[in-house]
């Protein structure tokens, strides 16, 4: 088996919009991922598995043979009620040849973030499914106290993710991968970018975090003028409604090691979901 410490690293990130339908198809999921290129790390978002769904948790962990799986699942009865709590959730898979240290921040009760440290690579991968802001109230998970709406919750989530990433960056390289639920510029959306608050407020906050914090959107850095999308919908007229809301962010100093950052947007690459997978390739760290 090759040593990943000395080889290029390939990471896939994909919002699967419910992982459960794949469980009944044996090796189909692994076979599909193989068509996207061999990956060392796979970050999945919106897996829609609850903490009490024991069989589905086992199925998720066994879904990719040869990989170790870490999950964060929604455990918030006050705020996560969709389909009986079967919503959100993230899962990160890392090749068994690499030892990992996995954690979920105490502030995440919606299954939106899992952190996987890989000491041999001097790397921490933060897999996120960011909050989609709405006018719906957000309640404290334990007390039920009102804490504004989900637009505010979205901005708090952004703050916490970047703060965590900055803390981790003091001891390792950091990659943040997933669905950010933000379109950053007009180049990232069709037919038009929403420029009114509160959407613009969250966008401006994230831009400040990235620009002032020393973080880089790898795809946009390598493809500054390319119009490409990671989420696909349809308007009532049938016209394309699409946006680049999924992206992989790295410490700006790591960009010299990023050899490829792509959106795998072919229709065949995104079955059972309206999101396209992302792929990042990274050269090994120079010690």
C-alpha positions in Angstrom: 0.0 0.0 0.0 1.3 3.4 -0.9 2.4 5.8 1.8 0.0 8.8 1.8 2.5 10.8 3.8 4.7 11.0 0.8 2.0 11.0 -1.9 -0.5 13.5 -3.3 -3.7 13.6 -1.2 -7.1 13.6 -2.9 -10.2 14.8 -1.1 -13.8 14.5 -2.2 -16.6 16.6 -0.7 -20.2 16.0 -1.6 -23.7 16.9 -0.3 -25.5 13.7 -1.0 -29.0 14.9 0.1 -29.7 11.7 2.1 -27.3 8.9 2.2 -29.9 6.3 3.3 -31.1 5.3 -0.2 -27.6 4.1 -1.0 -27.6 1.6 1.9 -29.8 -0.9 0.0 -27.5 -1.0 -3.0 -24.5 -2.9 -1.7 -21.3 -1.7 -3.3 -23.0 0.9 -5.6 -21.9 3.9 -3.6 -18.2 2.8 -3.4 -18.4 2.0 -7.1 -19.8 5.4 -7.9 -17.1 7.2 -5.9 -14.5 5.2 -7.8 -15.8 6.8 -11.0 -15.0 10.2 -9.5 -11.3 9.2 -8.9 -9.7 7.4 -6.0 -10.0 9.5 -2.9 -8.1 9.4 0.4 -10.6 11.4 2.3 -14.3 11.7 1.6 -16.5 14.3 3.2 -20.3 13.8 2.9 -23.0 16.3 4.0 -26.7 16.0 4.6 -26.6 12.2 5.3 -30.0 12.4 7.1 -29.3 9.7 9.8 -30.5 10.2 13.4 -28.5 9.2 16.5 -31.2 6.6 17.3 -31.0 5.0 13.8 -28.6 2.3 14.9 -28.8 0.1 11.8 -28.3 3.1 9.5 -25.3 4.3 11.5 -23.7 0.9 11.1 -24.6 1.0 7.4 -23.0 4.4 7.1 -19.8 3.3 8.8 -19.6 0.2 6.6 -20.4 2.0 3.4 -16.8 2.5 2.2 -14.7 -0.6 2.9 -11.1 0.3 3.7 -12.1 3.6 5.3 -12.7 4.7 8.9 -15.8 6.8 9.3 -16.6 9.6 11.7 -20.1 11.2 11.9 -21.9 14.1 13.5 -25.7 13.6 13.7 -28.5 16.0 14.6 -29.5 15.7 18.2 -31.7 18.7 18.7 -35.4 18.0 19.1 -36.2 21.7 19.4 -34.7 22.8 16.1 -34.4 19.6 14.0 -37.9 18.3 13.4 -38.0 17.6 9.7 -38.8 14.0 9.0 -38.8 13.2 12.6 -35.2 14.5 13.1 -33.8 12.8 10.0 -32.1 15.8 8.7 -28.6 17.3 8.3 -25.7 15.1 9.5 -22.1 14.8 8.1 -19.7 11.9 7.7 -16.0 11.9 7.0 -14.2 8.8 5.6 -10.4 8.4 5.8 -8.4 5.5 4.5 -7.7 2.9 7.2 -3.9 3.3 6.6 -4.1 6.7 8.3 -4.9 7.0 12.0 -7.4 9.7 12.9 -8.6 11.7 15.9 -12.2 12.7 15.4 -14.3 15.2 17.4 -17.6 17.2 17.3 -17.7 20.6 18.9 -20.0 20.8 21.8 -21.8 23.8 20.2 -22.9 21.7 17.2 -26.3 20.0 18.1 -27.6 19.9 14.5 -25.0 17.4 13.0 -23.3 20.1 11.0 -19.6 19.6 11.7 -17.1 16.9 12.3 -13.4 17.5 12.7 -10.9 14.8 11.7 -7.3 15.2 12.7 -4.7 13.1 10.8 -1.4 13.4 12.7 0.7 11.6 10.1 -0.3 14.3 7.5 -0.1 17.2 10.0 -3.7 17.9 8.9 -7.1 18.7 10.2 -10.2 18.3 8.0 -13.3 20.2 9.0 -16.4 18.8 7.3 -19.3 21.2 7.4 -22.9 21.4 6.3 -23.6 25.1 7.1 -26.9 26.5 8.2 -29.4 27.7 5.5 -30.7 30.9 6.9 -34.4 31.4 7.2 -36.9 33.5 9.2 -37.7 30.5 11.3 -36.9 31.0 15.0 -33.9 29.3 16.5 -34.3 28.0 20.0 -31.6 27.1 22.5 -31.4 23.3 22.3 -31.6 22.8 26.0 -33.7 25.6 27.5 -35.8 26.5 24.5 -35.0 30.2 24.9 -35.4 32.2 21.7 -32.0 33.1 20.1 -33.1 35.0 17.0 -33.9 33.5 13.7 -31.9 31.0 11.6 -30.2 33.8 9.6 -28.6 34.8 12.9 -27.9 31.1 13.6 -26.2 30.9 10.2 -23.9 33.8 11.0 -23.0 32.3 14.4 -22.2 29.0 12.8 -19.8 30.8 10.4 -18.1 32.6 13.3 -17.6 29.4 15.2 -16.3 27.4 12.2 -13.7 30.0 11.4 -12.7 30.4 15.0 -12.2 26.7 15.3 -10.3 26.5 12.1 -8.0 29.3 13.2 -7.4 27.6 16.5 -6.5 24.3 14.7 -4.2 26.1 12.3 -1.9 26.9 15.2 -1.0 23.2 15.4 -1.7 21.8 11.9 -2.7 22.4 8.3 -6.4 22.9 7.9 -9.0 22.2 5.2 -12.6 23.2 5.5 -14.8 21.3 3.1 -18.5 21.2 2.5 -21.8 23.0 1.8 -21.5 26.6 3.0 -25.0 27.6 1.9 -23.5 30.9 0.6 -22.9 32.1 -3.0 -19.9 34.4 -2.8 -20.2 36.5 -5.9 -22.4 37.0 -9.0 -20.0 34.7 -10.8 -21.3 31.9 -8.5 -25.0 32.0 -9.3 -27.6 32.0 -12.0 -29.9 33.7 -12.8 -28.9 36.4 -10.2 -27.3 36.9 -6.9 -29.5 37.9 -4.0 -28.1 41.2 -2.8 -30.5 42.2 0.0 -30.2 41.5 3.7 -30.0 39.0 5.4 -28.4 37.0 2.6 -25.9 39.8 1.7 -25.1 40.1 5.4 -24.0 36.5 5.7 -22.1 36.7 2.4 -20.2 39.8 3.6 -19.4 38.2 6.9 -18.0 35.1 5.3 -16.0 37.2 2.8 -14.4 39.1 5.7 -13.6 35.9 7.6 -11.9 34.5 4.5 -10.0 37.6 3.3 -8.9 38.9 6.7 -8.3 35.5 8.2 -5.9 34.1 5.7 -8.3 31.5 4.1 -8.6 30.8 0.4 -11.4 29.2 -1.6 -9.3 26.7 -3.6 -11.5 26.4 -6.7 -11.9 30.2 -7.2 -8.1 30.7 -6.6 -7.3 28.3 -9.4 -10.3 29.2 -11.7 -10.7 33.0 -11.1 -13.1 33.6 -14.0 -14.8 30.2 -14.4 -18.6 30.1 -14.0 -19.4 26.7 -12.6 -22.0 25.5 -10.1 -22.3 22.9 -7.3 -26.1 23.1 -6.7 -28.7 22.7 -9.5 -32.4 23.5 -9.4 -35.1 24.6 -11.8 -37.3 27.7 -12.0 -41.0 27.5 -12.8 -40.1 28.3 -16.4 -37.6 25.5 -16.6 -34.7 27.8 -16.8 -31.5 26.9 -14.9 -31.4 27.9 -11.2 -27.9 27.1 -10.0 -25.3 28.2 -7.5 -21.8 27.5 -6.2 -22.5 27.0 -2.6 -20.2 24.0 -1.9 -16.5 24.9 -1.7 -13.2 23.8 -0.2 -11.3 26.4 1.8 -7.6 26.0 2.8 -5.1 28.1 4.7 -3.8 30.5 2.2 -0.2 29.4 2.7 -1.3 25.9 1.6 -2.3 27.0 -1.8 1.2 26.5 -3.1 0.5 22.7 -2.5 -2.9 22.6 -4.1 -2.5 21.1 -7.6 -6.2 20.8 -8.5 -9.6 22.0 -7.3 -12.6 20.9 -9.4 -16.4 20.7 -9.4 -17.5 17.4 -10.8 -20.7 18.8 -12.3 -21.6 16.2 -14.9 -25.1 14.9 -14.4 -23.8 11.3 -14.1 -21.5 12.4 -11.2 -24.4 13.5 -9.0 -27.1 10.8 -8.8 -29.8 11.1 -6.1 -28.9 14.7 -5.2 -29.0 18.2 -6.6 -25.4 18.8 -5.5 -22.2 18.1 -7.4 -19.1 16.6 -5.8 -16.0 18.6 -5.3 -12.4 17.3 -5.6 -9.2 18.7 -4.2 -5.6 17.4 -4.8 -2.8 18.4 -2.5 1.0 17.9 -2.6 2.5 16.4 0.6 3.7 18.8 3.3 7.4 19.7 3.1 9.0 19.2 6.4 
